[in-house]
Amino acid sequence: MPLNTNVVSLVSVGRHPQSGRSRRADQDGRAVELGLKLANKALTVVHAGNAEEPVLRQYAGMGLPSLTVLAQKSDCDALPVLVAFLQENEANLVLTGVRAENGESSGMLPYLLAEQLGWPLVPRVADILSINEGEAEVLLALPRGQRRALTVKLPFIASVDNAAQEARQTAFGPGLRAELKIVDVDGVVDAVASQWQLSVAKPRPKRLTVVKANTAADRMKAATAKPVGGGGKVMKNETSSEKAHAIFDLLLEEKVVR
């Protein structure tokens, strides 16, 4: 990597999808892994939030000598302080996850950063193959495992996809020994988000399988054919009420209605 390339990875506090416990965010971990590949020990990893958050040590345990924390309260907007930090430190390649696992999780932060800085945004990055003479060869993740290569001029922001290399395991000891560089910043309260009311998300109804058929006969055959090894039940002599009750029970079981 050229000496004038300043790589910065932005990290957040993740949330385990099953237990709900705080953890290293998966996509942010992949962004750090990609940053270590490009810059090794020269990588700058930045978090805007609580400096006492234990999860930050999981990122540091990936082999980082230090981690920078822009200390601010949880109700503050991370965008202004991140823009100011990137401008002051003359970063020219910023790696983020596609979206956070906590909070708004809108995936808008990379776009807003690119807008504020006036940089291009490269979404869904699977890998950055090389950086030469101010240009980076980037590999994009496409549906069904496909890839697309393109060349982007520095500086730019890249959101790292799940198709990128998985983050290495974190080591507890090195994570504790890493230096946390705490920077006191003037936090800007997110007035809009402070008025929101958060509630637990409810599971969405399950969609029925869409049958692709060209004729009515094919659709009828697909709807009435019993799948191999299935647990279906044929009802011929039951009353209309019993048949309707069985259909309703099936819709409840498939979570189509609640």
Summary of the structure (lengths in Angstrom):
residues: 258
radius of gyration: 24.5
end to end distance: 55.5
largest distance: 80.4
contacts: 710
relative contact order: 0.16
helix: 30%
strand: 26%
